Amino acid sequence: MAVINLVATLTPPCSSRAWLSTPHPQLPIAATATANALRIYSLTSFSLLSTITGGHKRSIRSCAWKPGTKGQAVIATGSFDASVGIWSQEEDDNEEWRFAIVLDGHESEVKSVTWSAGGNLLATCSRDKSVWIWEEVGEDDFETVAVLQEHEGDVKCVVWHPEEELLASASYDDDIRLWREDVDDWGCVSVLRGHDSTVWAVDWEPVKGRKEDVGSRLVSCSDDGTIRLWRKKPNQEHQQQSQLSIIRSTSPEDWEEEVQLPKRHVRTIYSVAWSKETPHRIASVGGDGKIVVYQEAPSEGFANGHLSDVEPANVEAETSDAAADSEARAMDIESHDPSKGESQPTGKGTLAWQVIAESDCSHGVFEINHVAWAKAKVDGSLQEVIMTTGDDGEVKVWKVA
């Protein structure tokens, strides 16, 4: 069994609950959304670089770095005041962050913000049950291109596909929806059902190391205590129009649940994340204060909790908003019993998931709201680490070894 070692706690900690921390896509820095500010930390010194206040009237719930920026850093923030903010700072300038623009439209708190891979689209979601898509049409100029209102409950999370303009959203209504644009109209192309309770988070599999015949898979976590993988059905043929395609011009897509990961959490799982450096690796956190790391590999590679004869690539190793906040389908390719700690393959050479590392009480008695993979300075070099953000206001950096 691998070990999850604490590398550092970012200092100073937040004075109140911290919701989420996200690493910059290129720079060794991270942003943390807290009850009273947005904090920017160094992932080399693990110290506070700047504090962003103002702009919003209430707590910042979510944040996301814009990819592909040159000469400046740009970050979007979502707030309990129902607004979205865009902030920028010149990379060679130590001046204060500039509040570039505020995007209004949501009727209740904004739960999640996410940039498309190309950086031209921003998606936001809210307790008002809607998903908004904004397009940057000029400097500090955004226009609304879609307001998607097909969820029947609070929308907890949105995330863009790493290559395509395909958006996933997770909701209090237990569903995951996938959205695409067809001509000039954004529509739902698939509804992923299987969770029995609130879906708190989703994350796309990175391009690096993914299965070529499947494409990027989607991982989801839920209040029902399960983590599920979803994939688009191969060689799908749409011979009949579904109700979705009648309502909208967008062509439907057929997605299926691939597998459930081994069950380790005993309370709500709030966040799940794919490793960006080590293929087929996922981390999860939740209300039980536990960090769990899972690895997918050929089933014969697992031996007593270790990966034998399998070389992982370079292993350098919300809470609910105060209470307001079916069984899985049998699969053709795999059967599994998550309670046994390993997804059970049906044939020799089939890939299976197993827990390779766990850490209990990682933030003491406090719940862990978010997990992310990042690059931080460890033993003199930038290495892959896990960042966890908790109700105790702390952001902790961990290394799997």
PyMOL commands that set and color helices and strands:
alter all, ss='L'
color gray80, all
select helices_A, chain A and resi 243-247+299-301+338-340
alter helices_A, ss='H'
color red, helices_A
select strands_A, chain A and resi 4-9+18-23+29-34+38-42+48-52+60-65+72-79+84-90+98-103+110-115+121-126+131-138+141-148+155-160+167-171+176-182+185-192+199-204+218-222+227-232+255-260+269-274+281-286+291-298+302-303+306-307+351-359+368-378+381-390+395-400
alter strands_A, ss='S'
color yellow, strands_A
deselect
rebuild
show_as cartoon
